[in-house]
Amino acid sequence: MTPVIKWAGGKRQLLTEIKEMMPEHFNTYYEPFLGGGAVFFDTEPGKAVINDSNPQLIGMYKELRDNAETVAGYLDSFQNKYNDMPDDRMKCNLYYNLRDEFNIRKRNSMEYDARTAALLIFLNKAGFNGLYRVNSKGQFNVPPAHRKTLSLYNRKNLSEVSGLLKNADIKCGDFEPVLKEADTGDFVFIDSPYYDTFDRYQAGGFSENDHRRLAEIFKSLADKGVMCMETNSDTDFIKELYKGFNIRTVQVRRSINRNGAGRKGCEVIITSY
């Protein structure tokens, strides 16, 4: 199955390499920085603990788990309205209206529901390059992508996603408490905001100290027999943090920039086994 949204730093490009390097057998699957969940949805683990610090994102996954058909109904409504509009100006007005509604719901701390989940998916698909970005007031401020038509979801895939999420323990918060639950024979996939790269798309950032804290937990998990895999930027800082572990350099193409043009770069996949 495939992710329902696009997320900065998503792992669709690296799925082949990641799957080749994953352990063949493990107990519980852990992913503390879920984002779009490309690896989770491709792996389809029977037992999983998934987490992200973004409450809007986690709220969406919980609604897909519990109320997928209701979310689909709202998505149908948004998609039909957008695609039926005859010009870009009207499509942009709809985008901004729904973006305002999403921000009002966030600002007023309204109870997360199926419509809020559908709004997030719409904004992700209709907004510029699938970004989730907020301003200093915490308001989602990504502009529209000016797409002629939208296809917000695939019904069969959405149903499968909902089923997989029912088998997962879904959490929202810092990565450390989640990772400390992992035990011998479990597998942890770590895709944190990258050092000096994708941390700028994370509200509040991901500091150098956070990377050091993550590396210490990685080491402690490895010591107790947890199989750990991490992706990160190909930098001397990261390689020094994980010195002594297996580090593989891979080439990728990134396209999150103003003109949408891709650029090549290198990343690393680190394993404890």
C-alpha positions in Angstrom: 0.0 0.0 0.0 1.1 3.6 -0.5 1.1 6.7 1.8 -2.0 8.9 1.8 0.1 12.1 1.9 3.5 13.4 0.8 5.9 14.6 3.5 9.2 16.4 3.5 12.0 13.9 3.5 9.7 11.0 2.6 11.4 7.7 1.8 9.8 6.5 -1.4 13.0 7.0 -3.3 15.0 4.8 -0.9 12.4 2.0 -0.4 14.4 -0.5 -2.5 17.6 0.1 -0.5 15.8 0.2 2.8 14.0 -3.1 2.1 17.2 -4.8 1.1 18.8 -3.8 4.4 15.9 -4.5 6.7 16.1 -7.6 8.9 14.1 -10.6 7.5 12.4 -11.3 10.8 11.5 -9.1 13.8 9.0 -8.8 16.6 7.5 -5.3 16.8 8.1 -2.6 14.3 8.8 0.9 15.7 8.8 4.2 13.8 9.2 7.3 16.0 9.2 9.8 13.1 6.4 8.6 11.0 5.8 11.5 8.6 4.2 10.1 5.4 5.0 6.6 6.5 6.3 5.2 3.2 8.4 2.5 4.9 5.6 1.6 7.4 2.9 1.3 4.7 5.2 -0.7 2.4 6.4 -3.1 5.1 2.9 -3.7 6.5 4.0 -5.0 9.9 1.7 -7.2 11.9 2.5 -5.3 15.1 3.8 -1.8 15.2 4.3 1.3 17.4 4.3 4.5 15.3 4.8 8.1 16.5 5.2 11.6 15.3 5.5 14.9 17.1 3.0 16.6 14.8 -0.5 16.4 16.4 -2.3 17.3 13.2 -0.6 14.4 11.4 -1.2 11.9 14.1 -4.8 13.1 14.4 -5.3 12.3 10.7 -3.9 8.8 11.1 -6.2 8.1 14.0 -9.2 9.3 12.0 -8.2 7.1 9.1 -8.0 4.2 11.5 -11.4 4.9 13.1 -13.4 6.8 10.5 -12.0 6.1 7.1 -15.3 6.2 5.3 -16.3 9.5 6.8 -12.9 11.0 5.8 -13.4 9.6 2.3 -16.8 11.4 2.1 -15.3 14.7 2.9 -12.4 14.1 0.4 -15.0 13.3 -2.3 -16.7 16.6 -1.6 -13.5 18.7 -1.7 -12.2 16.9 -4.8 -15.5 17.3 -6.7 -15.8 21.0 -5.8 -12.2 21.7 -6.8 -12.3 19.8 -10.1 -15.7 21.3 -11.1 -14.4 24.8 -10.8 -13.7 26.3 -14.2 -10.6 28.4 -13.5 -7.5 28.7 -11.3 -8.8 31.8 -9.4 -11.8 29.9 -8.1 -9.7 26.8 -7.3 -7.3 29.1 -5.3 -10.2 30.7 -3.4 -11.4 27.2 -2.4 -7.9 26.3 -1.3 -7.6 29.4 0.9 -11.0 29.0 2.3 -10.3 25.4 3.4 -6.9 26.5 4.6 -8.5 29.1 6.8 -10.9 26.6 8.2 -8.1 24.2 9.0 -6.2 27.0 10.9 -9.4 28.0 12.8 -9.8 24.5 13.9 -6.2 24.4 15.1 -6.3 27.8 16.8 -9.5 27.0 18.7 -8.2 23.6 19.7 -11.3 22.0 18.3 -11.7 18.2 18.8 -9.9 16.5 15.9 -12.5 14.9 13.6 -12.9 13.3 10.2 -13.3 16.7 8.5 -10.1 18.0 10.0 -8.3 14.9 8.7 -9.7 15.4 5.2 -8.7 19.1 5.3 -5.1 18.1 6.0 -5.1 15.6 3.1 -6.6 18.2 0.8 -4.0 20.9 1.8 -1.2 18.3 1.3 -2.4 17.4 -2.2 -3.4 20.8 -3.4 -0.6 22.8 -1.7 2.9 23.5 -2.9 5.0 20.3 -3.1 3.2 18.6 -0.2 4.8 20.7 2.4 3.6 21.1 6.0 4.8 24.4 7.1 3.5 26.9 9.8 4.3 30.5 10.6 5.4 31.9 14.0 1.7 31.8 15.1 1.4 28.2 14.3 -0.8 28.7 11.2 -0.4 26.5 8.2 0.8 28.9 5.5 1.7 26.8 2.4 0.4 28.4 -0.8 -1.6 26.5 -3.5 0.1 24.5 -6.2 -2.3 25.7 -8.9 -3.2 22.1 -10.0 -5.7 21.8 -12.8 -7.3 18.7 -11.2 -6.9 16.8 -8.0 -7.0 13.1 -7.1 -7.0 13.1 -3.3 -7.1 9.4 -2.6 -7.6 5.8 -3.8 -10.5 4.1 -2.1 -8.9 0.6 -2.0 -5.6 2.0 -0.7 -7.4 4.1 1.9 -9.3 1.0 3.2 -6.0 -0.9 3.4 -4.3 1.9 5.2 -7.2 2.0 7.7 -6.8 -1.7 8.3 -3.1 -1.5 8.9 -3.5 1.4 11.3 -5.9 -0.7 13.4 -3.0 -3.0 14.2 -0.7 -0.2 15.3 -0.2 1.7 18.6 -0.3 5.3 17.5 1.4 7.9 19.6 2.2 11.6 19.5 5.2 13.1 21.2 8.9 13.1 21.6 10.8 10.1 20.1 12.7 9.1 23.3 9.8 7.5 25.3 8.7 5.6 22.3 12.1 4.2 21.5 12.7 3.2 25.1 9.8 0.7 24.8 11.6 -1.3 22.1 13.1 -4.6 23.3 15.3 -7.5 22.0 14.2 -8.7 18.6 12.3 -5.6 17.7 13.1 -3.5 14.7 13.3 0.3 14.8 13.3 2.5 11.7 14.4 6.0 12.3 13.8 8.8 9.8 14.3 11.9 11.9 14.6 15.4 10.5 17.9 15.4 8.8 20.9 17.2 10.2 21.3 20.6 8.5 18.8 19.6 5.8 15.1 18.8 6.5 15.1 20.1 10.1 14.0 23.4 8.7 10.6 22.0 7.7 10.0 20.8 11.2 8.1 23.2 13.5 10.5 24.0 16.3 13.3 22.4 14.4 15.5 19.4 15.4 18.6 20.6 17.1 22.1 19.3 17.2 21.5 18.2 20.7 18.4 16.2 19.5 20.7 14.4 17.1 23.1 13.6 19.8 20.3 12.4 22.1 19.0 10.2 19.3 22.4 8.7 18.6 22.8 7.8 22.3 19.4 6.0 22.3 20.4 4.2 19.0 23.5 2.9 20.8 21.6 1.8 23.9 19.0 0.0 21.8 21.7 -1.8 19.8 23.3 -2.9 23.1 20.1 -4.7 24.2 19.6 -6.4 20.9 17.1 -4.1 19.1 17.8 -4.0 15.4 18.0 -0.3 14.4 18.1 1.4 11.0 18.4 5.2 10.5 18.5 7.4 7.5 20.2 10.8 7.7 22.3 13.4 5.8 25.7 12.4 4.5 27.7 14.7 6.8 30.8 14.3 8.9 28.8 15.1 12.0 26.4 12.2 11.5 29.1 9.8 10.5 31.0 10.7 13.7 27.9 10.2 15.8 27.4 6.7 14.5 31.0 5.7 14.2 31.3 1.9 14.7 28.0 1.1 13.0 27.3 0.1 9.4 27.0 3.2 7.3 26.0 3.0 3.6 26.0 6.1 1.4 23.2 6.3 -1.2 22.4 8.9 -3.9 19.0 10.6 -4.0 17.2 13.4 -5.8 15.3 16.0 -3.8 12.7 18.5 -5.2 11.6 20.6 -2.3 12.5 24.0 -3.6 10.8 27.0 -5.1 10.9 26.0 -8.7 10.3 22.3 -8.1 13.6 21.3 -9.9 15.3 18.2 -8.6 18.9 18.1 -7.3 21.1 15.2 -6.6 22.6 14.6 -3.2 23.8 11.8 -0.9 22.2 10.4 2.3 23.3 7.6 4.6 21.5 4.5 5.9 22.9 3.4 9.2 22.3 0.0 10.8 23.2 -1.6 14.1 23.2 -5.1 12.7 
